[in-house]
Amino acid sequence: MASIQNKIDFAVIFTVDAANPNGDPLNGNRPRTTINGFGEVSDVCIKRKIRNRLQDIGEKIFVQSQDRADDGAKSLRERATPLLDKFKGEKDNFATAACKEWFDVRAFGQLFALSEKGKGKGKGKKKEEESNEEGSDAVSIGIRGPVSIRPAFSVSPINITSVQITKSVNSETEERKGSDTMGMKYRIDHGVYVLFGSISPQLAKKTGFSDSDAEILKKTLCTLFENDSSSARPDGSMDIVQVYWWNHNCPSGQYSSAKVHSSLQVVSKIDNPRCVEDYNIILTDLEKLTPEIY
């Protein structure tokens, strides 16, 4: 199937209510924030959710969560081994086959940096020479993907609520509960976030990312938070408000991604917005480039 011919830009507006959209492991799993207090959801987190949704609809995914693995592979090397064995020493053929096999590889790209079987990552010139020997199992293949996604940021600074929790039972058999049974949970009471992304036809030609793949990605963005619930993100606490999809009429795009993305503005009407109705969504018209809205 032919790759996409023209550039695509997209944007997603979503809400967070009484949930933690993306915890920061270096900060006690508190919701991520910028230095100015705006909420942040990393691009890695968003891509993880996209991969999970793609799995839900039956697409083959290379970078799978361990608890969602659907092919029995216990590692990335194990998942890649059949293709590695088939195209041993043929990097270009392996890259082409990997893009054809896995949706996320042809969409986001992938760095196949795998050490030799049974060995850790070595250091120094000797290890480098060994890995370059004929018949070595070490692999280093980079694939650039056409789909780029920026981190999502909240429209207004967020308020983080801290909740202290305690255990109701012991983890181990003891006569009484220990004194270290308290913990913390964090949530955002309310926030509206916006994420932006684009699809490059030049890179799509290299990975084979097609128009049908773009349609699948669009539908995935519209249902991004389905089957994504957890104790930190209960069902219904995160919701897609709108998805904007700009189809340019040429490979390089009628406008730069920066100009397209800045044409969409979400502005709060009041000082302390509490729901999505407290915001104005402003879309500036761009000549001969009108987005599809979902």
N, C-alpha and C positions, 0 to 999 in steps of 0.2 A: 504494500500500500504506500502511495506517495506521501512524502512528508508535507507538513504545512508549508504554504507558499508565502504567507504574509504575517507580519508581526501581530502579536496579540498582547494586550494589557488587561489586567483585571484587578478588582478591588472587592473586599468583603467587609461588611459592617456586622459586628456581632455584639451581643450583650452578655454580661456576667452578673448574676444576682445570687448573693450568699454562697459563693463558691471560690475555690482557689484555682484559677485557670492554668497556672504554671508556677509551681513552687521552685524556690532557689535552694538547692542542697547545701550551698555554702552559707546560707543565712537561716538555718533552722527550718527550711522548707516554707518560709514565708513567701507570699506572692511576689513575683519579680517586680521591681520598680526602678525607674530611672533616678538620677540624682535630684531631679526636680519633683519627684513624687508621682509621676505618671506611671500607670501600669504597663507592663511589658509581657508579651508572650513571644518566646524565642522562635526563630525560623525553624530550628531543629524540632521543637515541640509541634509546630504546625505540620511539618513534613511527616512526623510520626503519625499524627491523626489522619493525614491524607493516605498514608500507606495502609493504616488499619481499615479505613473505609474502602479502599481499593480491594483489600483482601475480602472484605465482607461481600463484595459484588462479584467475586470470583477471579480477579486479576492475579497474576503471578507476581510476587514481590520478593526481592532479594534480601533486603534488610528487614527481617521480621523480628518482632518482639519474641523473646523466648517463650512467653506464656501463650503466644498466638501462632507458634510454628505449625504449619499445616503440611509439611512434607517430610517430617521425621529428622531433618538435619539439625544437628546440635551446635553448629558453628557456621560462619560464613564460608570457611574453607570447604567444609563438608558439602555445603550447598553448591559451591562452584566446582567441586571436583570433577563431575561428569564432563563439563565443558573444558576444564583444564586438561583432562586426559585426552579429549578428542582433538583439541587444537594446541597440543604441547609445542611450544616454541613459535607458534603463529599468533602473535599478539593482535594483529589487525583482524584476523578471522575470529579470534576469541571475542574481541570487543564487539564485532558485528553480531555474533551469536548471542552474547550477553544482553545486548540491547533488544534483540528480537525476543528473547526468553522472558525478561523481567521488565514490567512496566516502569518501576521506579528507577531503573538504570537508564532507560531511554528518556525518562523525564528529567530526573535530577542529576544524572551522571553518577559515577562511582569510582572510587580509588581502590583498585584491587591490589592491596599491599599485603601480601601473605608470605610469612616466613617459611623456611623449609619444614617439612613434616617432622614433628617431634622435637623441633628446636625452637628456642626463643629468638628474639631479635638480637642479632649480634652487633658488635661494634668494631670499627677499625677497618683497615684496608684488607686484611686477610679475609674477614667475613664477606666483604664486598666482592673479592676475587672468587671466593667459593660460590657465591650466589650467581655469578656470571658464567660458571662452568656449564658446559653442555650437559643436559640431563638433570640440572638442579631443579628442585621443587619450589624454589622461591619464585614469587610472582610479584611484579610491579607494573600495573597497567592502569593508566588514568583515562577516564572518559568524562568529557564535559557535557553536561545536560543542558537542554534549551530552556527549562523552566526554572526561573529564579523567583524566590519568595523573600520578602523583607519581613523583619519582626513586626508584630502587631503592637500598637501603642494605644493607650486609652486617650479619649478626647479630653478628659478633665483629670486632674490629680485624684487619686483613689484614697479611700479610707480603709485601713486594714483593721479588722476586728480580731482580737486574740481571745480564745476560749480555752480555759483550763479544763482538762478532762482527767478522770481517774478510772482505774480498772475496777470492775465489779467482782472479778475472780482472780485467783492466783494462777500464774503460768506454771508453777511447780507446786508439788504437794508440800504444804507448810501448815503449821497450826493456825497461823494468822497471816493476814496480808502484810507484806513488807511496807516500809515507809516510803519506798521509791516508786510508788504506783501512779504518780501524777505525770501528765504530759500536756502538750499544747497543740491546738489546732488553730489555723488561721483562715480567714476568708475575706473576700471583698464584698461589702454590702451591695454595691452597685457600680457598674462601669460599662461604658460603651467603647469598644475597640475597633480599630480599622487596620486592615492589612492590605498590602499591595503586592502585585507580582507581574511578571511578564513572560512571554514565550518568544524565543528567538528562532526565526526560520533558518538562519544560517547554521546554527547548531543542531536544529531539528533534522537537517539533511544528513548530518553525520550519525545521528542515533536512530533515525527512522521514525521520529515522533510525528504522528499523522493527525489529520483533521478529526478522525474518529477518536484518537487518544485525547485530543483537546476537548471534545464533547464529554468524554468520560470524566476528565478532570473538572470540567465545569459542574457537572452533576454531583461530583464528589464534594466540591466546595459548598454546594447548596445544602448538603446533608452532613456537614463536617462533624457535628457533635452527636450524631446518632450512634448508639452502641458504644458510647464513650464515657459512661457513668462510672463513678468511683465514690469513695467516702468523701473525697475532697470536692468532687463535682457531681452532685446528685442529678438524676434525670430532670431535665427542664431548667436547670440552673444556668445553662449556656445555650444561646439561641442565635441562629442566623437571622439578621434583619433584612439585608439585601446583598445581592451579588451583582457587580457591574462588570460587563465583558465588552471590551473595545476591540473590534476587528479592523485592523488597518487595511489599506488597499495596495500596499507595496511591502516588499521584504524589509526595508529599512524603517518603515513606519512613517506616517504623515507628520507625526510629532514625536519628540523625545518622550521616554517613559516618565521623566520627571515632570514634564508639562501635562501629560495625560493624568498622572496621579494627583497633581496639585489642582486639577479641575474639579476634584471632588473634595468638598469640605463638610465636616460635621461640627457644628457649633452649638454649645449649650445655651439655652434661653435664659436660665436662671443660675444663681451662684452655686446651689447645691442640688444638681439634678438627681432625681430618684427613679426615673423610668425613661424609656426611649422616647416617649412623647415630649420630654423636656429638652429635646435637641432639634435643631434645624439641619436638614440635609440639603446642601447647596451644590448643584451640579452646573458648572460653567459650560456653555455650549462651545464646542470646538468645530470649526468649519469642516463639513464633510466627514465628521467622525462622531457618530452618536452611539453610545453604548447600549447593549441589550441589558435589561434589568430583570432580575429574578428575585 
